């Protein structure tokens, strides 16, 4: 179980960020909370994502936060050769 939203105001938490270039911008995605942001550089995309996550944690209900954090997820890699999963 994760702490309620009000506790996030007084603690540090670590989250995952996936950043990739899409056309002229970088997109930063947080799979833990399903939040994304963008910026002209990787660092600005990450800073914008951090701000979006902070605003979400400050304004969302404890149930909303817990609902997003309670699901299991994995970040992994896989390869394909001629359309077949390796």
Contact map, one row per residue, 1 for C-alpha under 8 A:
11100000000000000000000000000000000000000000000000000000000000000100010000000000000000
11110000000000000000000000000000000000000000000000000000000000000100110000000000000000
11111011000000000000000000000000000000000000000000000000000001000100000000000000000000
01111111000000000000000000000000000000000000000000000000000011101100000000000000000000
00111111100000000000000000000000000000000000000000000000110111001000000000000000000000
00011111110000000000000000000000000000000000000000000000010001000000000000000000000000
00111111111000000000000000000000000000000000000000000000000000000000000000000000000000
00111111111110000000000000000000000000000000000000000000110000000000000000000000000000
00001111111000000000000000000000000000000000000000000000110000000000000000000000000000
00000111111100000000000000000000000000000000000000000000000000000000000000000000000000
00000011111110000000000000000000000000000000000000000000000000000000000000000000000000
00000001011111000000000000000000000000000000000000000000000000000000000000000000000000
00000001001111100000000000000000000000000000000000000000000000000000000000000000000000
00000000000111110000000000000000000000000000000000000000000000000000000000000000000000
00000000000011111000000000000101000000000000000000000000000000000000000000000000000000
00000000000001111100000000000111000000000000000000000000000000000000000000000000000000
00000000000000111110000000011110000000000000010000000000000000000000000000000000000000
00000000000000011111000000011110000000000000000000000000000000000000000000000000000000
00000000000000001111100001111000000000000100110000000000000000000000000000000000000000
00000000000000000111110001110000000000000000000000000000000000000000000000000000000000
00000000000000000011111111100000000000000000000000000000000000000000000000000000000000
00000000000000000001111111100000000000000000000000000000000000000000000000000000000000
00000000000000000000111111000000000000000000000000000000000000000000000000000000000000
00000000000000000000111111000000000000010000000000000000000000000000000000000000000000
00000000000000000000111111100000000001111000000000000000000000000000000000000000000000
00000000000000000011111111110000000001111100100000000000000000000000000000000000000000
00000000000000000011110011111000000111100100100000000000000000000000000000000000000000
00000000000000001111000001111100000111000100110010000000000000000000000000000000000000
00000000000000001110000000111110011110000000000010000000000000000000000000000000000000
00000000000000111100000000011111111100000000000010000000000000000000000000000000000000
00000000000000011100000000001111111000000000000000000000000000000000000000000000000000
00000000000000110000000000000111111000000000000000000000000000000001100010000000000000
00000000000000000000000000000111111000000000000000001000000000001001100000000000000000
00000000000000000000000000001111111100000000000000000000000000000001000000000000000000
00000000000000000000000000001111111110000000000010011000000000000000000000000000000000
00000000000000000000000000111100011111000000000010010000000000000000000000000000000000
00000000000000000000000000111000001111100000110110010000000000000000000000000000000000
00000000000000000000000011110000000111110001110110000000000000000000000000000000000000
00000000000000000000000011100000000011111111110100000000000000000000000000000000000000
00000000000000000000000111000000000001111101100000000000000000000000000000000000000000
00000000000000000000000011000000000000111111100000000000000000000000000000000000000000
00000000000000000010000001110000000000111111110000000000000000000000000000000000000000
00000000000000000000000000000000000000101111111000000000000000000000000000000000000000
00000000000000000000000000000000000001111111111100000000000000000000000000000000000000
00000000000000000010000001110000000011111111111110000000000000000000000000000000000000
00000000000000001010000000010000000011100111111111000000000000000000000000000000000000
00000000000000000000000000000000000000000011111111100000000000000000000000000000000000
00000000000000000000000000000000000011100001111111110000000000000000000000000000000000
00000000000000000000000000011100001111000000111111111000000000000000000000000000000000
00000000000000000000000000000000000000000000011111111100000000000000000000000000000000
00000000000000000000000000000000000000000000001111111110000000000000000000000000000000
00000000000000000000000000000000001110000000000111111111000000000000000000000000000000
00000000000000000000000000000000101000000000000011111111100000000000000000000000000000
00000000000000000000000000000000000000000000000001111111110000000000000000000000000000
00000000000000000000000000000000000000000000000000111111111000000000000000000000000000
00000000000000000000000000000000000000000000000000011111111100000000000000000000000000
00001001100000000000000000000000000000000000000000001111111100001000000000000000000000
00001101100000000000000000000000000000000000000000000111111100000000000000000000000000
00000000000000000000000000000000000000000000000000000011111110000000000000000000000000
00001000000000000000000000000000000000000000000000000001111111011000000000000000000000
00011000000000000000000000000000000000000000000000000000001111111000000000000000000000
00111100000000000000000000000000000000000000000000000000000111111100000000000000000000
00010000000000000000000000000000000000000000000000000000000011111110000000000000000000
00000000000000000000000000000000000000000000000000000000000111111111000000000000000000
00011000000000000000000000000000100000000000000000000000100111111111100000000000000000
11110000000000000000000000000000000000000000000000000000000001111111110000000000000000
00000000000000000000000000000000000000000000000000000000000000111111111000000000000000
00000000000000000000000000000001110000000000000000000000000000011111111000000000000000
01000000000000000000000000000001100000000000000000000000000000001111111000000000000000
11000000000000000000000000000000000000000000000000000000000000000111111100000000000000
00000000000000000000000000000000000000000000000000000000000000000011111110000000000000
00000000000000000000000000000000000000000000000000000000000000000000011111000000000000
00000000000000000000000000000001000000000000000000000000000000000000001111100000000000
00000000000000000000000000000000000000000000000000000000000000000000000111110000000000
00000000000000000000000000000000000000000000000000000000000000000000000011111000000000
00000000000000000000000000000000000000000000000000000000000000000000000001111100000000
00000000000000000000000000000000000000000000000000000000000000000000000000111110000000
00000000000000000000000000000000000000000000000000000000000000000000000000011111000011
00000000000000000000000000000000000000000000000000000000000000000000000000001111100011
00000000000000000000000000000000000000000000000000000000000000000000000000000111111111
00000000000000000000000000000000000000000000000000000000000000000000000000000011111111
00000000000000000000000000000000000000000000000000000000000000000000000000000001111100
00000000000000000000000000000000000000000000000000000000000000000000000000000001111110
00000000000000000000000000000000000000000000000000000000000000000000000000000001111111
00000000000000000000000000000000000000000000000000000000000000000000000000000111101111
00000000000000000000000000000000000000000000000000000000000000000000000000000111100111
